[in-house]
Amino acid sequence: MNIINDTRSTLDKHMPLLLGLLVALFAGRALKKMFWTAFGVYWALRATGIHV
């Protein structure tokens, strides 16, 4: 029974860190996708003669 309590307390202790890492991972992926999308739009406009 002590093992179950220790496991729960360990999970409760590390859950904020795990959630923070998960949020950071998804935010990083979203920023990367936004950067490459903006870069692609810039080059597409540049190729058509529209200079931003």
Backbone as CSV, one residue per row, in Angstrom:
resi,resn,N_x,N_y,N_z,CA_x,CA_y,CA_z,C_x,C_y,C_z
1,MET,0.826,-1.192,0.000,0.000,0.000,0.000,0.876,1.264,0.000
2,ASN,2.011,1.213,0.648,2.919,2.351,0.642,3.467,2.624,-0.753
3,ILE,3.627,1.565,-1.552,4.135,1.733,-2.915,3.163,2.550,-3.750
4,ILE,1.878,2.295,-3.597,0.869,3.039,-4.360,0.906,4.524,-3.963
5,ASN,1.008,4.799,-2.688,1.068,6.191,-2.231,2.335,6.877,-2.732
6,ASP,3.466,6.170,-2.731,4.704,6.740,-3.227,4.613,7.031,-4.718
7,THR,3.983,6.137,-5.473,3.829,6.338,-6.915,2.959,7.548,-7.193
8,ARG,1.883,7.671,-6.476,0.993,8.817,-6.684,1.692,10.132,-6.331
9,SER,2.434,10.125,-5.246,3.105,11.363,-4.856,4.193,11.718,-5.875
10,THR,4.882,10.707,-6.432,5.898,10.967,-7.458,5.249,11.531,-8.710
11,LEU,4.137,10.957,-9.109,3.421,11.444,-10.287,2.924,12.866,-10.060
12,ASP,2.364,13.117,-8.889,1.892,14.467,-8.578,3.038,15.469,-8.553
13,LYS,4.211,15.017,-8.114,5.371,15.903,-8.025,5.896,16.270,-9.412
14,HIS,5.901,15.324,-10.335,6.510,15.549,-11.645,5.513,15.951,-12.740
15,MET,4.218,15.918,-12.455,3.220,16.250,-13.472,3.354,17.675,-14.007
16,PRO,3.561,18.711,-13.178,3.714,20.063,-13.738,4.908,20.173,-14.688
17,LEU,6.017,19.502,-14.363,7.184,19.520,-15.238,6.875,18.845,-16.572
18,LEU,6.217,17.703,-16.522,5.868,16.989,-17.752,4.901,17.790,-18.609
19,LEU,3.917,18.402,-17.979,2.970,19.231,-18.734,3.659,20.453,-19.327
20,GLY,4.579,21.049,-18.580,5.326,22.200,-19.091,6.175,21.827,-20.285
21,LEU,6.832,20.675,-20.227,7.634,20.226,-21.366,6.766,19.935,-22.583
22,LEU,5.603,19.354,-22.348,4.682,19.060,-23.451,4.182,20.347,-24.104
23,VAL,3.832,21.332,-23.298,3.382,22.628,-23.835,4.515,23.302,-24.603
24,ALA,5.740,23.239,-24.070,6.887,23.837,-24.752,7.147,23.150,-26.093
25,LEU,6.997,21.838,-26.132,7.187,21.097,-27.377,6.174,21.530,-28.435
26,PHE,4.897,21.591,-28.047,3.867,21.984,-29.008,4.005,23.443,-29.427
27,ALA,4.393,24.315,-28.503,4.607,25.721,-28.853,5.778,25.860,-29.821
28,GLY,6.837,25.110,-29.592,7.983,25.138,-30.500,7.613,24.664,-31.889
29,ARG,6.839,23.597,-31.959,6.410,23.099,-33.273,5.520,24.112,-33.978
30,ALA,4.622,24.754,-33.229,3.732,25.752,-33.828,4.532,26.948,-34.343
31,LEU,5.512,27.422,-33.563,6.331,28.547,-34.009,7.144,28.182,-35.246
32,LYS,7.654,26.969,-35.277,8.422,26.520,-36.432,7.532,26.480,-37.681
33,LYS,6.327,25.973,-37.531,5.404,25.897,-38.668,5.011,27.300,-39.138
34,MET,4.761,28.203,-38.182,4.411,29.576,-38.557,5.562,30.253,-39.281
35,PHE,6.801,30.041,-38.818,7.964,30.641,-39.465,8.082,30.167,-40.906
36,TRP,8.007,28.854,-41.138,8.177,28.336,-42.490,7.012,28.734,-43.399
37,THR,5.818,28.863,-42.855,4.678,29.332,-43.645,4.888,30.780,-44.075
38,ALA,5.304,31.635,-43.132,5.566,33.038,-43.459,6.713,33.157,-44.460
39,PHE,7.737,32.341,-44.300,8.868,32.347,-45.215,8.421,31.941,-46.625
40,GLY,7.582,30.913,-46.707,7.064,30.472,-48.005,6.194,31.524,-48.672
41,VAL,5.358,32.189,-47.901,4.507,33.251,-48.455,5.359,34.413,-48.941
42,TYR,6.389,34.761,-48.177,7.291,35.837,-48.573,7.948,35.514,-49.918
43,TRP,8.476,34.298,-50.050,9.152,33.942,-51.287,8.171,33.805,-52.445
44,ALA,6.949,33.363,-52.184,5.953,33.282,-53.248,5.597,34.676,-53.755
45,LEU,5.416,35.625,-52.828,5.124,36.995,-53.228,6.324,37.615,-53.956
46,ARG,7.514,37.336,-53.475,8.724,37.862,-54.108,8.866,37.314,-55.538
47,ALA,8.523,36.056,-55.717,8.641,35.439,-57.054,7.638,36.022,-58.039
48,THR,6.513,36.511,-57.546,5.503,37.100,-58.434,5.774,38.573,-58.688
49,GLY,6.797,39.133,-58.054,7.135,40.533,-58.284,6.631,41.476,-57.238
50,ILE,5.942,40.956,-56.246,5.452,41.797,-55.148,6.504,41.762,-54.053
51,HIS,7.133,42.908,-53.785,8.178,42.964,-52.757,7.597,43.586,-51.500
52,VAL,7.649,42.834,-50.422,7.100,43.293,-49.145,8.179,43.997,-48.358
